[in-house]
Amino acid sequence: MFLESSEKCILVVLYGVLNPGACLFVSGKAIGPVYETEYVQTGAWTRVFPDNAIAELLRRSGLTIERVDYVVIAGKPLSYFERLLHIHMFFFPGLFRDFFADFKDLFINKIRIKHLLLKNISYAGDVCYIEPTDAFACQIAGTGLKDNGFVLVSLSQTMGYRTLGCYKKEGGHVILIKELAYPSSLLLLRDLGAIGDNGKAIKADNLVKMFDDGSFVLNRKILRYDGATVRVNNGSGVTADPPGNCLFEKALCNMINSIICSPGDSVIFASDYAVDRQCVERLQTRFSGLSFFELSGADIYACARNYAVNSIFG
């Protein structure tokens, strides 16, 4: 018997991120999410497949893997390839020691998702890949955003190339008008708020070169990136003046200025980083139409499921 989309059993998998996990949707109701970090003690989270989390979801639901109609992967492997390539080119030769491990993992595991699903959880059914920022933008735009309004989606917990997407709502459709890729996005700026160790104060403008669209490049004479955080080249440490969160605020301000026509234009900034709310609240004095939408882990799975259902069943 053919099942309607609302009756389908859909497993959403978040893989290749700092906190991999899964969430099972049965007849539209969520079971989970469950995170692999509850079962595996390792720091290499981006290379861990959440098979234990999936097993726990099946146990809770009383279902077998054969009952799952679709697996939705929140992130596209080829987009992840672009992201890795961009990172290693941007920071060469600083990340050279991680180059072979990253690309070996990419080709053995992430590009061969179907093989990995069959090997780890014995799933041989349909797989759907979605770009998480697209999923969030469509979900948020449908919750009262005015026509010609904007959605900015900043994500750190996804396997995608795009870590910030800028979208515009036009005639009921959501259109991507600008994207920033890690590391030339807002994410890296947050690290600059934690580099000080009572060393010499350096003006923030000397740490990065900022562009009008919110992107930037590091001053490599002062800073380097080691794959986890920003560090100081000479090891002595500096205190950014102003600190990193102000750099983030400046980048976000530049980005909003580059897309809106007037300060009252409707702009929703959605982020999975709760501290961003403080920057948005300060920027509301400049942009009266700006609001903040905090994304939780559960939101990632729900949005991915809804976006996939709309894609598959129209």
Wavefront OBJ file of the C-alpha trace (Angstrom):
o trace
v 0.000 0.000 0.000
v 1.310 3.462 -0.877
v 1.872 5.647 2.164
v 1.328 9.387 2.249
v 4.331 11.562 3.118
v 2.991 12.121 6.650
v 2.986 8.326 7.236
v 6.522 7.730 6.039
v 9.302 6.665 8.368
v 12.206 9.044 7.777
v 15.637 8.878 9.416
v 17.627 12.134 9.431
v 21.385 11.720 9.899
v 23.806 14.499 10.813
v 27.286 13.287 9.924
v 30.672 14.906 9.397
v 30.112 17.463 12.163
v 31.296 18.180 15.704
v 28.258 16.452 17.239
v 27.019 13.698 14.889
v 23.645 12.162 15.563
v 20.286 11.110 14.159
v 16.569 11.625 14.604
v 13.739 9.309 13.505
v 10.401 10.667 12.290
v 7.503 8.222 12.326
v 4.242 9.573 10.863
v 5.677 13.071 11.322
v 6.465 12.607 15.032
v 10.078 12.897 16.174
v 11.894 10.226 18.166
v 15.158 11.734 19.350
v 17.514 13.247 18.443
v 20.231 11.002 19.827
v 23.907 11.974 19.601
v 26.837 9.631 18.974
v 28.908 11.444 21.615
v 26.825 9.591 24.226
v 28.410 6.299 23.098
v 31.837 7.059 21.639
v 34.616 8.820 23.531
v 36.769 10.424 20.865
v 37.748 13.878 19.705
v 37.532 13.035 15.985
v 33.779 13.662 15.827
v 33.766 14.591 12.134
v 34.898 11.052 11.259
v 32.385 9.198 13.438
v 29.251 7.713 11.876
v 26.280 7.752 14.312
v 25.439 4.030 14.081
v 24.993 3.709 17.856
v 22.598 6.667 17.865
v 20.594 5.091 15.018
v 20.421 1.753 16.852
v 19.078 3.530 19.923
v 16.399 5.302 17.860
v 15.254 2.004 16.361
v 15.161 0.450 19.820
v 13.007 3.295 21.170
v 10.616 3.113 18.237
v 10.377 -0.683 18.188
v 11.091 -0.645 14.445
v 13.667 -2.380 12.304
v 15.851 -0.673 9.714
v 13.724 -2.267 6.960
v 10.805 -0.094 8.091
v 12.728 3.127 7.280
v 11.486 4.577 3.967
v 14.107 7.321 3.490
v 17.395 8.363 5.016
v 17.988 12.118 4.841
v 21.601 13.295 5.063
v 21.852 16.879 6.356
v 24.750 17.905 4.162
v 26.018 17.092 0.684
v 29.304 15.162 0.388
v 30.460 17.008 -2.736
v 29.725 20.309 -1.023
v 31.812 19.072 1.894
v 34.603 18.351 -0.591
v 34.449 21.986 -1.756
v 34.588 23.130 1.844
v 37.666 20.998 2.621
v 39.412 22.177 -0.519
v 38.628 25.792 0.332
v 39.952 25.417 3.893
v 43.209 23.735 2.902
v 43.898 26.234 0.109
v 43.072 29.161 2.394
v 45.387 28.040 5.202
v 48.144 26.281 3.254
v 50.607 25.151 4.552
v 49.242 25.469 8.096
v 46.923 22.442 7.860
v 49.190 20.267 5.722
v 49.454 17.584 8.415
v 45.644 17.144 8.298
v 45.363 17.170 4.493
v 45.697 13.442 3.824
v 43.574 12.379 6.806
v 40.751 14.750 5.817
v 40.637 13.691 2.179
v 41.074 9.993 2.948
v 38.070 10.250 5.266
v 36.147 12.160 2.590
v 36.637 9.592 -0.167
v 36.378 6.455 1.994
v 33.376 7.491 4.070
v 31.500 10.675 3.237
v 31.240 10.371 -0.546
v 30.301 6.693 -0.165
v 27.363 7.376 2.145
v 25.176 4.628 0.661
v 27.951 2.088 1.134
v 28.451 3.311 4.704
v 24.712 2.996 5.481
v 24.687 -0.553 4.136
v 27.852 -1.524 6.004
v 27.031 0.096 9.367
v 23.249 -0.247 9.711
v 22.274 -2.624 6.842
v 20.209 0.051 5.092
v 19.861 -0.285 1.309
v 16.913 2.041 0.638
v 16.557 5.558 -0.731
v 18.869 8.371 0.388
v 18.117 12.090 0.085
v 20.764 14.820 0.491
v 19.782 18.341 1.507
v 21.681 21.606 2.050
v 20.866 22.535 5.684
v 20.949 26.315 5.177
v 18.377 25.965 2.379
v 16.148 23.909 4.678
v 16.314 26.488 7.471
v 15.731 29.427 5.153
v 12.559 27.883 3.702
v 11.273 26.971 7.168
v 11.919 30.421 8.650
v 10.606 32.299 5.615
v 7.309 30.482 6.038
v 6.828 31.700 9.614
v 5.628 35.233 8.942
v 8.500 36.781 6.966
v 7.191 39.547 4.724
v 7.640 39.397 0.967
v 10.994 40.940 -0.060
v 12.309 40.148 3.428
v 15.681 38.502 4.049
v 16.898 35.453 5.969
v 20.545 35.009 7.006
v 21.366 31.457 8.135
v 24.678 30.812 9.908
v 25.495 27.179 10.721
v 28.525 25.509 12.262
v 27.121 21.997 12.821
v 26.667 20.804 9.242
v 28.601 18.954 6.547
v 27.954 21.643 3.936
v 30.235 24.040 2.117
v 28.013 27.015 2.824
v 28.290 28.210 6.424
v 26.292 31.363 5.841
v 23.509 31.719 3.311
v 21.655 34.954 2.555
v 18.156 34.467 1.123
v 15.388 36.742 -0.102
v 11.676 35.947 -0.115
v 10.053 36.887 -3.397
v 6.496 35.938 -4.344
v 6.387 33.027 -1.926
v 9.736 31.652 -3.105
v 13.033 31.747 -1.213
v 16.017 32.678 -3.370
v 19.690 32.371 -2.426
v 21.317 35.716 -3.218
v 24.662 35.422 -1.422
v 26.727 32.779 0.305
v 29.868 32.767 2.394
v 31.959 29.652 2.823
v 33.983 28.626 5.811
v 36.500 29.959 6.683
v 35.643 33.268 4.967
v 32.406 33.514 6.925
v 31.335 34.721 10.336
v 32.325 31.510 12.116
v 36.033 32.192 12.308
v 35.513 35.626 13.838
v 34.074 34.073 16.995
v 37.408 32.359 17.666
v 39.127 35.745 17.810
v 37.298 36.509 21.030
v 39.260 33.769 22.816
v 42.852 34.293 21.733
v 43.998 36.691 24.450
v 46.206 35.625 27.349
v 47.091 39.012 28.872
v 49.544 39.677 26.094
v 49.974 42.828 24.072
v 46.784 44.467 22.853
v 46.414 44.703 19.084
v 43.706 46.618 17.301
v 41.123 44.350 15.713
v 41.606 46.016 12.331
v 45.167 44.654 12.323
v 43.967 41.081 12.909
v 41.719 40.819 9.870
v 40.951 42.592 6.634
v 37.180 43.088 6.471
v 35.149 43.366 3.262
v 31.814 45.051 2.634
v 29.904 41.766 2.261
v 30.987 40.542 5.715
v 33.772 38.258 4.523
v 37.377 38.714 5.666
v 40.907 37.340 5.594
v 43.289 36.810 8.512
v 46.512 38.718 8.935
v 48.821 35.710 8.737
v 51.747 37.628 10.186
v 49.863 37.670 13.482
v 47.406 34.769 13.358
v 47.244 31.197 12.153
v 44.510 28.589 12.084
v 45.232 25.032 13.254
v 41.970 23.332 12.277
v 40.226 23.953 15.599
v 40.790 27.569 16.579
v 42.708 30.723 15.814
v 46.124 31.007 17.430
v 48.905 33.572 17.578
v 51.951 32.912 15.424
v 54.603 33.827 17.987
v 52.933 31.905 20.809
v 52.930 34.876 23.204
v 49.253 35.734 22.713
v 47.469 38.973 22.018
v 44.342 40.635 23.272
v 42.167 41.875 20.440
v 40.892 45.403 20.976
v 37.954 45.270 20.334
v 37.507 41.517 20.966
v 36.301 38.941 18.470
v 32.591 39.383 19.125
v 32.877 42.990 17.961
v 34.561 41.806 14.766
v 31.669 39.414 14.280
v 29.224 42.260 14.833
v 31.026 44.438 12.290
v 30.968 41.658 9.701
v 27.266 41.050 10.266
v 26.583 44.796 10.005
v 28.469 44.969 6.694
v 26.541 42.013 5.369
v 23.134 43.455 6.246
v 24.084 46.826 4.764
v 25.034 45.097 1.521
v 21.610 43.503 0.989
v 18.944 45.850 2.370
v 17.490 49.019 0.868
v 16.451 50.696 4.131
v 17.090 50.085 7.877
v 13.463 48.999 8.304
v 13.676 46.070 5.869
v 12.733 42.753 7.450
v 15.840 40.642 8.184
v 15.921 37.437 10.252
v 19.345 36.243 11.378
v 19.202 32.537 12.301
v 22.149 30.888 14.035
v 22.978 27.732 15.987
v 25.257 29.833 18.211
v 23.242 31.370 21.067
v 25.743 34.161 21.832
v 24.937 35.727 18.436
v 21.718 37.025 19.982
v 23.672 39.703 21.881
v 25.213 41.074 18.680
v 21.820 41.127 16.972
v 20.252 42.998 19.891
v 22.926 45.700 19.627
v 22.475 45.938 15.855
v 18.723 46.434 16.238
v 19.425 50.068 17.079
v 20.676 50.452 13.476
v 18.320 48.010 11.753
v 14.812 48.206 13.150
v 13.632 45.275 11.039
v 16.312 42.881 12.317
v 15.395 39.906 14.529
v 17.191 36.813 15.848
v 16.144 33.180 15.501
v 18.106 30.670 17.575
v 18.467 27.222 16.015
v 18.634 24.208 18.300
v 19.875 20.721 17.510
v 16.290 19.498 17.253
v 15.548 22.291 14.750
v 18.246 20.981 12.399
v 16.603 17.558 12.215
v 13.039 18.849 11.940
v 13.899 21.340 9.189
v 15.877 18.721 7.289
v 12.947 16.303 7.476
v 10.377 18.896 6.347
v 12.555 20.116 3.482
v 13.181 16.548 2.311
v 9.476 15.688 2.441
v 8.653 18.732 0.323
v 11.404 17.803 -2.125
v 10.406 14.156 -2.406
v 6.619 14.440 -2.341
v 6.213 17.976 -3.705
l 1 2 3 4 5 6 7 8 9 10 11 12 13 14 15 16 17 18 19 20 21 22 23 24 25 26 27 28 29 30 31 32 33 34 35 36 37 38 39 40 41 42 43 44 45 46 47 48 49 50 51 52 53 54 55 56 57 58 59 60 61 62 63 64 65 66 67 68 69 70 71 72 73 74 75 76 77 78 79 80 81 82 83 84 85 86 87 88 89 90 91 92 93 94 95 96 97 98 99 100 101 102 103 104 105 106 107 108 109 110 111 112 113 114 115 116 117 118 119 120 121 122 123 124 125 126 127 128 129 130 131 132 133 134 135 136 137 138 139 140 141 142 143 144 145 146 147 148 149 150 151 152 153 154 155 156 157 158 159 160 161 162 163 164 165 166 167 168 169 170 171 172 173 174 175 176 177 178 179 180 181 182 183 184 185 186 187 188 189 190 191 192 193 194 195 196 197 198 199 200 201 202 203 204 205 206 207 208 209 210 211 212 213 214 215 216 217 218 219 220 221 222 223 224 225 226 227 228 229 230 231 232 233 234 235 236 237 238 239 240 241 242 243 244 245 246 247 248 249 250 251 252 253 254 255 256 257 258 259 260 261 262 263 264 265 266 267 268 269 270 271 272 273 274 275 276 277 278 279 280 281 282 283 284 285 286 287 288 289 290 291 292 293 294 295 296 297 298 299 300 301 302 303 304 305 306 307 308 309 310 311 312 313 314
